Amino acid sequence: MDQGNLTYQKKGGPKWILRPYAKDKLLFDNASTIGEMGRNAEGNISRFAMQTLTGMAKNVIIRIRGNNQ
């Protein structure tokens, strides 16, 4: 969170403000990128996928939780 906004930043890159547009779906402010959270059977967020709206690039980030988290 940055000044009340949810943000995303890759190491060394710009910081993007994320705006929700549907349940578990985010739009990157000032970019043509969307993000979507995936949930496991318990309803916990288990992955976050990003894709450009032009479809030219797709990155998938998988968050793995340990037993003690």
N, C-alpha and C positions, 0 to 999 in steps of 0.2 A: 504494500500500500504506500502511496505517495500522495500526501496532502488529501487524503480521503479517496483517492482513485486507485483501483486495481491496475497494476502495471506489469509489463513483461519486458525483460531486457536480456539479450545474449551478451556474453562477456565481450567487452570492448565495443558494443553496438549501441544504437540509440535506444532510449526508453520509450515504449509505446503504452498509451492508456488503453485499457480494455473496456469496452462497453457491452453489457449484456443485451441480446436481442431476442432470446428465447431461453427456455430452461436448458442449462448446461452449454449454451452457445454464446460466443463472444465475438465482437468485431474489433479489430485493431484500429484505433483512431488514426486518421490520416494515412491509411495504408489499404491496400486491396487484399487484406488477409483476414481470414476467419479462424476461430479456434473452437473446438468442441471437446468437452470432457466426456470420457467414457466411465461408466460405473460398473463395479463388480456385483455379484449376487447379493451382497449385503448392503448395496446402495452407496458404498464408498467410492470416491473418485480414484480410479486406478490408472488412467492414462489421459493425456491431453494431446490432441492432434491439431496441427495447423495446416492450412492450405490457402494458397492465393486464389482469389476469385477468378483469375484468368486461367487457372488450372495448369500453369506452366511449372510450378514447383510444389512439392508436398514434403513436409517434414513431420515425422511422428515422434513425439517424446513420450516415453513410457516411464511412469513413476512407480517404483517398486517399494512397497512398505515392508519393513521387517516385523517380526513377531512382537517386538516390544513397542511399536509405534501405534 
